[in-house]
């Protein structure tokens, strides 16, 4: 019973804080060093996010990225997610581009029953048609919870007196996402929209609200 409640809580954590990475127009990124981003995501709740990417001076476009997101209506120091990692452009054939992303995740979630600190990963691949002023692409990825620290409240312990605080490594706790993204680029800016569907990692079930949408805005600066 205790394991079941632990798994359910981890799934709730993922449901509340699963937003996606910064979206890039790979066609016009080479001349800039920096990309700043703001976004709003509809996914279980309304989430706000900011992100920053730095492009390395390498022949293959490689971005080092950090992101911060939090749900609306909450103190942003209570529930939040921080992601950091890299996006790599692997292949170009004409206007078709393929890239992948690997990010580590730290997230915090708290309700009247428990405070959770979670470490996980977000891995995805993106491929599509990119022009200087617009792009459309598909994305497939997984957001996986790996290990979570639980600190249960007195209210929870009253109902489940045998519960213990500490680190748990759940056998479940991940969302697979598949979607499309499209954007319009002008001057040094990008405006983009992402739409997609979520399913749990077993591929046999979906969250209660299996759809997500994100509207984002990039500003690129620091020409090389």
PASEBA-1860 file (N, C-alpha, C; in nm, 3 decimals):
! residues 224
1> XXXXXXXX> 0.083/-0.120/0.000/0.000/0.000/0.000/0.086/0.125/0.000 ~ 0.192/0.123/0.082/0.278/0.240/0.089/0.347/0.265/-0.045 ~ 0.389/0.158/-0.113/0.452/0.175/-0.244/0.354/0.234/-0.344 ~ 0.229/0.190/-0.338/0.127/0.242/-0.429/0.109/0.392/-0.410 ~ 0.101/0.437/-0.285/0.085/0.580/-0.259/0.208/0.657/-0.306 ~ 0.326/0.599/-0.291/0.448/0.665/-0.339/0.445/0.684/-0.489 ~ 0.409/0.580/-0.564/0.403/0.588/-0.710/0.301/0.690/-0.755 ~ 0.183/0.689/-0.691/0.079/0.786/-0.727/0.128/0.928/-0.707
9> XXXXXXXX> 0.200/0.953/-0.598/0.250/1.087/-0.571/0.352/1.131/-0.674 ~ 0.440/1.040/-0.718/0.538/1.073/-0.820/0.468/1.106/-0.951 ~ 0.364/1.031/-0.987/0.289/1.060/-1.109/0.226/1.198/-1.101 ~ 0.171/1.234/-0.984/0.114/1.368/-0.966/0.222/1.474/-0.984 ~ 0.341/1.449/-0.932/0.452/1.542/-0.951/0.478/1.566/-1.098 ~ 0.485/1.460/-1.177/0.510/1.474/-1.320/0.396/1.546/-1.389 ~ 0.272/1.517/-1.348/0.157/1.580/-1.410/0.160/1.731/-1.393 ~ 0.206/1.777/-1.278/0.201/1.920/-1.252/0.312/1.999/-1.316
17> XXXXXXXX> 0.424/1.935/-1.347/0.541/2.012/-1.388/0.612/1.947/-1.507 ~ 0.542/1.923/-1.617/0.604/1.865/-1.734/0.593/1.962/-1.850 ~ 0.688/2.054/-1.862/0.689/2.144/-1.976/0.809/2.111/-2.062 ~ 0.810/2.162/-2.184/0.907/2.118/-2.282/1.017/2.219/-2.304 ~ 1.120/2.172/-2.377/1.242/2.250/-2.392/1.225/2.366/-2.489 ~ 1.323/2.455/-2.483/1.327/2.571/-2.571/1.328/2.525/-2.717 ~ 1.245/2.587/-2.799/1.231/2.551/-2.940/1.320/2.641/-3.026 ~ 1.393/2.580/-3.121/1.496/2.648/-3.196/1.464/2.643/-3.345
25> XXXXXXXX> 1.485/2.755/-3.415/1.488/2.754/-3.560/1.634/2.729/-3.601 ~ 1.664/2.604/-3.639/1.801/2.567/-3.666/1.858/2.633/-3.792 ~ 1.770/2.689/-3.874/1.816/2.750/-3.998/1.891/2.881/-3.976 ~ 1.853/2.957/-3.871/1.912/3.090/-3.854/1.979/3.109/-3.719 ~ 2.032/2.999/-3.662/2.092/3.009/-3.531/2.244/3.031/-3.536 ~ 2.308/3.004/-3.649/2.453/2.999/-3.653/2.521/3.133/-3.625 ~ 2.456/3.245/-3.656/2.522/3.374/-3.640/2.507/3.433/-3.499 ~ 2.438/3.362/-3.408/2.415/3.416/-3.274/2.479/3.329/-3.166
33> XXXXXXXX> 2.518/3.394/-3.057/2.573/3.323/-2.942/2.465/3.288/-2.838 ~ 2.365/3.375/-2.820/2.273/3.364/-2.708/2.128/3.358/-2.756 ~ 2.046/3.284/-2.682/1.902/3.281/-2.706/1.832/3.290/-2.570 ~ 1.750/3.394/-2.553/1.666/3.407/-2.433/1.522/3.375/-2.472 ~ 1.451/3.311/-2.380/1.318/3.260/-2.412/1.221/3.284/-2.295 ~ 1.097/3.317/-2.330/0.986/3.314/-2.234/0.876/3.229/-2.297 ~ 0.799/3.158/-2.214/0.695/3.073/-2.267/0.583/3.053/-2.166 ~ 0.468/3.013/-2.217/0.355/2.976/-2.134/0.301/2.843/-2.188
41> XXXXXXXX> 0.273/2.751/-2.099/0.234/2.616/-2.137/0.102/2.578/-2.071 ~ 0.011/2.523/-2.148/-0.114/2.466/-2.095/-0.097/2.315/-2.092 ~ -0.086/2.262/-1.969/-0.063/2.120/-1.953/-0.098/2.084/-1.808 ~ -0.216/2.029/-1.785/-0.272/2.006/-1.653/-0.305/2.138/-1.583 ~ -0.216/2.234/-1.595/-0.238/2.368/-1.541/-0.165/2.465/-1.632 ~ -0.174/2.593/-1.600/-0.103/2.694/-1.677/0.034/2.715/-1.613 ~ 0.140/2.692/-1.693/0.276/2.704/-1.645/0.350/2.814/-1.719 ~ 0.437/2.885/-1.647/0.520/2.989/-1.706/0.666/2.944/-1.701
49> XXXXXXXX> 0.743/2.986/-1.802/0.882/2.945/-1.804/0.973/3.049/-1.867 ~ 1.098/3.045/-1.828/1.204/3.125/-1.890/1.320/3.031/-1.919 ~ 1.398/3.064/-2.022/1.510/2.978/-2.060/1.620/3.062/-2.123 ~ 1.740/3.004/-2.120/1.856/3.068/-2.183/1.943/2.960/-2.245 ~ 1.992/2.987/-2.366/2.082/2.894/-2.434/2.204/2.968/-2.485 ~ 2.318/2.901/-2.477/2.443/2.954/-2.530/2.495/2.860/-2.638 ~ 2.522/2.914/-2.756/2.571/2.829/-2.864/2.723/2.826/-2.862 ~ 2.778/2.706/-2.855/2.922/2.689/-2.856/2.978/2.724/-2.993
57> XXXXXXXX> 3.104/2.767/-2.997/3.170/2.798/-3.123/3.228/2.669/-3.181 ~ 3.140/2.587/-3.235/3.178/2.459/-3.293/3.118/2.449/-3.433 ~ 3.176/2.362/-3.514/3.125/2.346/-3.649/2.982/2.296/-3.647 ~ 2.952/2.201/-3.561/2.816/2.150/-3.544/2.745/2.237/-3.440 ~ 2.626/2.291/-3.470/2.555/2.372/-3.369/2.524/2.293/-3.242 ~ 2.578/2.339/-3.131/2.555/2.277/-3.000/2.515/2.388/-2.904 ~ 2.402/2.369/-2.836/2.352/2.467/-2.740/2.360/2.412/-2.599 ~ 2.410/2.492/-2.506/2.401/2.463/-2.364/2.284/2.543/-2.309
65> XXXXXXXX> 2.188/2.475/-2.245/2.062/2.540/-2.210/2.027/2.520/-2.063 ~ 1.958/2.620/-2.008/1.899/2.611/-1.874/1.758/2.668/-1.880 ~ 1.666/2.605/-1.806/1.527/2.647/-1.806/1.471/2.646/-1.664 ~ 1.378/2.735/-1.642/1.307/2.741/-1.513/1.159/2.758/-1.542 ~ 1.074/2.675/-1.479/0.930/2.685/-1.501/0.856/2.663/-1.370 ~ 0.736/2.720/-1.362/0.655/2.709/-1.241/0.508/2.725/-1.279 ~ 0.417/2.664/-1.202/0.274/2.676/-1.233/0.217/2.808/-1.186 ~ 0.117/2.857/-1.258/0.050/2.980/-1.218/-0.028/2.959/-1.089
73> XXXXXXXX> -0.046/3.066/-1.014/-0.125/3.059/-0.892/-0.049/3.008/-0.773 ~ 0.081/2.982/-0.788/0.162/2.930/-0.679/0.280/3.023/-0.652 ~ 0.329/3.014/-0.529/0.455/3.078/-0.499/0.564/3.006/-0.578 ~ 0.638/3.079/-0.663/0.731/3.012/-0.754/0.845/2.943/-0.680 ~ 0.862/2.969/-0.549/0.963/2.897/-0.474/0.910/2.767/-0.416 ~ 0.779/2.741/-0.425/0.721/2.617/-0.373/0.723/2.505/-0.476 ~ 0.661/2.527/-0.591/0.656/2.428/-0.698/0.733/2.484/-0.817 ~ 0.833/2.411/-0.862/0.910/2.460/-0.976/0.988/2.344/-1.038
81> XXXXXXXX> 1.041/2.369/-1.157/1.128/2.274/-1.224/1.245/2.348/-1.287 ~ 1.365/2.293/-1.272/1.486/2.345/-1.334/1.543/2.236/-1.424 ~ 1.574/2.272/-1.548/1.632/2.179/-1.643/1.761/2.239/-1.700 ~ 1.862/2.156/-1.713/1.986/2.203/-1.773/2.047/2.090/-1.855 ~ 2.105/2.125/-1.970/2.161/2.022/-2.055/2.203/2.078/-2.189 ~ 2.188/1.995/-2.292/2.239/2.033/-2.423/2.142/1.994/-2.533 ~ 2.144/2.074/-2.640/2.074/2.042/-2.764/2.178/2.038/-2.875 ~ 2.175/1.933/-2.956/2.276/1.912/-3.059/2.209/1.895/-3.195
89> XXXXXXXX> 2.256/1.973/-3.292/2.209/1.961/-3.430/2.296/1.857/-3.500 ~ 2.234/1.745/-3.542/2.310/1.634/-3.596/2.317/1.630/-3.748 ~ 2.209/1.669/-3.815/2.200/1.640/-3.956/2.122/1.747/-4.030 ~ 2.168/1.782/-4.149/2.096/1.872/-4.238/2.101/1.816/-4.379 ~ 1.985/1.811/-4.444/1.975/1.773/-4.584/1.883/1.873/-4.651 ~ 1.941/1.971/-4.719/1.860/2.079/-4.772/1.799/2.160/-4.659 ~ 1.669/2.172/-4.658/1.599/2.244/-4.551/1.551/2.152/-4.439 ~ 1.583/2.025/-4.447/1.545/1.932/-4.341/1.658/1.921/-4.239
97> XXXXXXXX> 1.621/1.935/-4.111/1.718/1.932/-4.003/1.674/1.832/-3.897 ~ 1.773/1.770/-3.830/1.746/1.675/-3.722/1.835/1.710/-3.604 ~ 1.774/1.716/-3.483/1.848/1.751/-3.362/1.797/1.666/-3.245 ~ 1.878/1.659/-3.140/1.837/1.587/-3.019/1.868/1.672/-2.896 ~ 1.808/1.632/-2.786/1.820/1.708/-2.661/1.837/1.611/-2.545 ~ 1.926/1.643/-2.453/1.939/1.568/-2.328/1.952/1.668/-2.215 ~ 1.861/1.659/-2.118/1.862/1.752/-2.005/1.840/1.679/-1.873 ~ 1.913/1.719/-1.773/1.885/1.675/-1.638/1.779/1.765/-1.576
105> XXXXXXXX> 1.699/1.710/-1.485/1.586/1.782/-1.426/1.594/1.777/-1.274 ~ 1.570/1.891/-1.212/1.542/1.896/-1.068/1.409/1.966/-1.049 ~ 1.316/1.904/-0.976/1.186/1.967/-0.953/1.143/1.950/-0.808 ~ 1.065/2.047/-0.765/1.012/2.049/-0.630/0.861/2.062/-0.637 ~ 0.793/1.981/-0.557/0.647/1.984/-0.554/0.602/1.966/-0.409 ~ 0.504/2.045/-0.367/0.456/2.035/-0.230/0.306/2.052/-0.225 ~ 0.240/1.965/-0.148/0.098/1.980/-0.119/0.077/1.953/0.029 ~ -0.046/1.933/0.071/-0.074/1.915/0.214/-0.028/1.780/0.266
113> XXXXXXXX> 0.014/1.691/0.177/0.054/1.556/0.219/0.205/1.534/0.219 ~ 0.276/1.600/0.129/0.419/1.572/0.119/0.490/1.684/0.044 ~ 0.622/1.691/0.070/0.711/1.773/-0.012/0.802/1.677/-0.087 ~ 0.810/1.694/-0.219/0.889/1.606/-0.303/1.001/1.682/-0.370 ~ 1.121/1.624/-0.368/1.235/1.672/-0.443/1.273/1.562/-0.539 ~ 1.271/1.592/-0.668/1.288/1.487/-0.768/1.400/1.518/-0.866 ~ 1.477/1.415/-0.900/1.576/1.423/-1.006/1.533/1.332/-1.120 ~ 1.549/1.381/-1.244/1.510/1.301/-1.359/1.583/1.347/-1.484
121> XXXXXXXX> 1.536/1.298/-1.599/1.595/1.335/-1.727/1.484/1.361/-1.827 ~ 1.516/1.443/-1.927/1.428/1.469/-2.040/1.511/1.450/-2.166 ~ 1.471/1.352/-2.248/1.544/1.319/-2.371/1.446/1.325/-2.487 ~ 1.486/1.391/-2.597/1.396/1.400/-2.711/1.473/1.416/-2.840 ~ 1.403/1.394/-2.951/1.457/1.416/-3.085/1.357/1.500/-3.164 ~ 1.409/1.590/-3.247/1.327/1.680/-3.326/1.375/1.677/-3.471 ~ 1.280/1.669/-3.563/1.314/1.673/-3.704/1.207/1.745/-3.783 ~ 1.249/1.825/-3.883/1.149/1.897/-3.960/1.208/1.983/-4.069
129> XXXXXXXX> 1.125/2.069/-4.121/1.157/2.156/-4.235/1.177/2.297/-4.183 ~ 1.297/2.352/-4.205/1.334/2.482/-4.150/1.375/2.577/-4.262 ~ 1.314/2.695/-4.262/1.350/2.804/-4.352/1.397/2.922/-4.267 ~ 1.452/3.022/-4.333/1.503/3.138/-4.261/1.393/3.209/-4.181 ~ 1.271/3.212/-4.233/1.164/3.289/-4.168/1.053/3.202/-4.110 ~ 1.057/3.070/-4.123/0.955/2.985/-4.063/1.005/2.841/-4.055 ~ 0.937/2.761/-3.975/0.973/2.620/-3.963/0.854/2.540/-3.912 ~ 0.856/2.410/-3.941/0.758/2.316/-3.888/0.831/2.184/-3.864
137> XXXXXXXX> 0.806/2.123/-3.749/0.883/2.003/-3.712/0.800/1.914/-3.620 ~ 0.845/1.791/-3.607/0.786/1.698/-3.511/0.884/1.668/-3.400 ~ 0.832/1.629/-3.284/0.916/1.602/-3.167/0.866/1.478/-3.095 ~ 0.960/1.394/-3.051/0.930/1.275/-2.971/1.026/1.271/-2.854 ~ 0.974/1.255/-2.732/1.063/1.255/-2.617/1.002/1.187/-2.496 ~ 1.083/1.175/-2.392/1.038/1.118/-2.265/1.090/1.204/-2.151 ~ 1.003/1.231/-2.055/1.036/1.300/-1.930/1.026/1.196/-1.820 ~ 1.139/1.159/-1.761/1.147/1.044/-1.671/1.190/1.085/-1.531
145> XXXXXXXX> 1.110/1.048/-1.431/1.150/1.065/-1.291/1.239/0.948/-1.251 ~ 1.355/0.975/-1.191/1.449/0.869/-1.156/1.450/0.842/-1.006 ~ 1.470/0.946/-0.926/1.475/0.929/-0.782/1.408/1.048/-0.715 ~ 1.334/1.023/-0.609/1.254/1.127/-0.543/1.272/1.120/-0.392 ~ 1.290/1.236/-0.330/1.296/1.243/-0.183/1.160/1.289/-0.130 ~ 1.105/1.213/-0.035/0.976/1.242/0.025/0.995/1.293/0.168 ~ 0.926/1.402/0.199/0.910/1.447/0.337/0.761/1.461/0.361 ~ 0.703/1.365/0.431/0.558/1.359/0.448/0.512/1.452/0.559
153> XXXXXXXX> 0.393/1.505/0.543/0.336/1.597/0.641/0.277/1.519/0.758 ~ 0.249/1.591/0.866/0.186/1.527/0.983/0.049/1.471/0.946 ~ -0.024/1.541/0.858/-0.155/1.493/0.814/-0.143/1.359/0.744 ~ -0.044/1.344/0.658/-0.024/1.217/0.587/0.014/1.106/0.685 ~ 0.100/1.139/0.782/0.146/1.039/0.878/0.033/0.994/0.971 ~ -0.065/1.082/0.993/-0.180/1.040/1.074/-0.261/0.931/1.004 ~ -0.270/0.939/0.872/-0.344/0.839/0.795/-0.261/0.717/0.762 ~ -0.129/0.735/0.748/-0.039/0.625/0.717/0.079/0.631/0.813
161> XXXXXXXX> 0.060/0.585/0.938/0.162/0.604/1.041/0.293/0.531/1.012 ~ 0.293/0.432/0.926/0.415/0.359/0.897/0.501/0.418/0.788 ~ 0.457/0.527/0.731/0.531/0.584/0.618/0.664/0.643/0.665 ~ 0.763/0.637/0.577/0.896/0.689/0.611/0.938/0.796/0.511 ~ 1.005/0.898/0.565/1.065/0.998/0.478/1.194/0.940/0.418 ~ 1.235/0.998/0.307/1.362/0.954/0.247/1.354/0.942/0.098 ~ 1.460/0.882/0.040/1.472/0.869/-0.105/1.404/0.742/-0.153 ~ 1.330/0.756/-0.264/1.263/0.644/-0.327/1.305/0.639/-0.474
169> XXXXXXXX> 1.319/0.519/-0.526/1.347/0.498/-0.667/1.228/0.427/-0.729 ~ 1.129/0.501/-0.777/1.006/0.438/-0.826/1.028/0.362/-0.955 ~ 0.955/0.251/-0.970/0.963/0.173/-1.094/0.878/0.236/-1.203 ~ 0.791/0.331/-1.167/0.714/0.403/-1.267/0.732/0.552/-1.243 ~ 0.686/0.631/-1.336/0.698/0.776/-1.321/0.765/0.838/-1.441 ~ 0.695/0.843/-1.552/0.751/0.903/-1.671/0.642/0.928/-1.774 ~ 0.661/1.033/-1.852/0.567/1.065/-1.959/0.639/1.068/-2.092 ~ 0.582/1.002/-2.191/0.628/1.012/-2.329/0.544/1.118/-2.398
177> XXXXXXXX> 0.609/1.207/-2.472/0.534/1.311/-2.541/0.569/1.310/-2.690 ~ 0.468/1.333/-2.770/0.485/1.342/-2.914/0.403/1.460/-2.964 ~ 0.463/1.542/-3.050/0.391/1.662/-3.091/0.450/1.726/-3.214 ~ 0.392/1.838/-3.249/0.440/1.918/-3.362/0.469/2.059/-3.312 ~ 0.558/2.126/-3.382/0.594/2.264/-3.348/0.608/2.343/-3.477 ~ 0.566/2.467/-3.472/0.576/2.554/-3.588/0.611/2.693/-3.538 ~ 0.687/2.767/-3.619/0.729/2.899/-3.576/0.750/2.996/-3.690 ~ 0.752/3.121/-3.654/0.774/3.232/-3.747/0.893/3.312/-3.696
185> XXXXXXXX> 0.992/3.332/-3.780/1.114/3.404/-3.744/1.119/3.538/-3.816 ~ 1.154/3.642/-3.741/1.165/3.776/-3.798/1.275/3.851/-3.723 ~ 1.362/3.917/-3.800/1.479/3.984/-3.743/1.556/3.883/-3.655 ~ 1.573/3.912/-3.527/1.643/3.821/-3.438/1.548/3.753/-3.339 ~ 1.423/3.731/-3.381/1.320/3.679/-3.290/1.249/3.560/-3.353 ~ 1.195/3.474/-3.267/1.112/3.361/-3.307/0.985/3.360/-3.222 ~ 0.873/3.339/-3.287/0.746/3.315/-3.219/0.700/3.175/-3.260 ~ 0.675/3.088/-3.164/0.644/2.950/-3.198/0.528/2.895/-3.115
193> XXXXXXXX> 0.469/2.789/-3.169/0.359/2.718/-3.102/0.387/2.569/-3.108 ~ 0.367/2.502/-2.994/0.384/2.357/-2.988/0.252/2.293/-2.941 ~ 0.214/2.184/-3.006/0.095/2.108/-2.968/0.133/1.961/-2.964 ~ 0.077/1.887/-2.868/0.114/1.746/-2.861/0.030/1.666/-2.765 ~ 0.069/1.540/-2.754/-0.004/1.442/-2.674/0.092/1.372/-2.578 ~ 0.044/1.345/-2.458/0.121/1.275/-2.356/0.066/1.135/-2.335 ~ 0.155/1.043/-2.305/0.115/0.910/-2.261/0.213/0.865/-2.154 ~ 0.168/0.778/-2.064/0.258/0.729/-1.961/0.356/0.631/-2.023
201> XXXXXXXX> 0.468/0.609/-1.955/0.579/0.536/-2.016/0.547/0.391/-2.048 ~ 0.440/0.335/-1.992/0.404/0.198/-2.026/0.335/0.188/-2.162 ~ 0.301/0.304/-2.222/0.239/0.313/-2.354/0.097/0.256/-2.359 ~ 0.044/0.215/-2.244/-0.091/0.159/-2.240/-0.192/0.250/-2.171 ~ -0.145/0.359/-2.115/-0.235/0.449/-2.044/-0.191/0.593/-2.068 ~ -0.285/0.685/-2.046/-0.259/0.827/-2.067/-0.297/0.904/-1.942 ~ -0.236/1.020/-1.920/-0.280/1.106/-1.809/-0.424/1.149/-1.828 ~ -0.483/1.200/-1.721/-0.621/1.245/-1.727/-0.640/1.352/-1.835
209> XXXXXXXX> -0.545/1.442/-1.848/-0.546/1.543/-1.953/-0.425/1.517/-2.043 ~ -0.443/1.444/-2.152/-0.328/1.395/-2.229/-0.271/1.492/-2.332 ~ -0.320/1.615/-2.338/-0.275/1.709/-2.439/-0.196/1.823/-2.376 ~ -0.106/1.882/-2.455/-0.032/1.999/-2.408/-0.018/2.099/-2.523 ~ 0.001/2.224/-2.486/0.024/2.331/-2.583/0.121/2.431/-2.520 ~ 0.208/2.486/-2.602/0.304/2.585/-2.553/0.321/2.697/-2.656 ~ 0.316/2.820/-2.607/0.343/2.938/-2.687/0.471/3.001/-2.634 ~ 0.567/3.023/-2.722/0.695/3.075/-2.677/0.751/3.183/-2.767
217> XXXXXXXX> 0.849/3.257/-2.711/0.909/3.370/-2.781/1.059/3.370/-2.752 ~ 1.140/3.369/-2.858/1.286/3.373/-2.846/1.340/3.508/-2.891 ~ 1.446/3.553/-2.826/1.527/3.666/-2.872/1.671/3.617/-2.882 ~ 1.730/3.632/-3.002/1.868/3.589/-3.025/1.958/3.714/-3.031 ~ 2.075/3.705/-2.971/2.164/3.820/-2.966/2.308/3.775/-2.954 ~ 2.398/3.872/-2.965/2.541/3.842/-2.956/2.592/3.775/-3.081 ~ 2.599/3.849/-3.191/2.644/3.790/-3.318/2.792/3.750/-3.312 ~ 2.823/3.638/-3.376/2.961/3.592/-3.380/3.039/3.663/-3.491
END
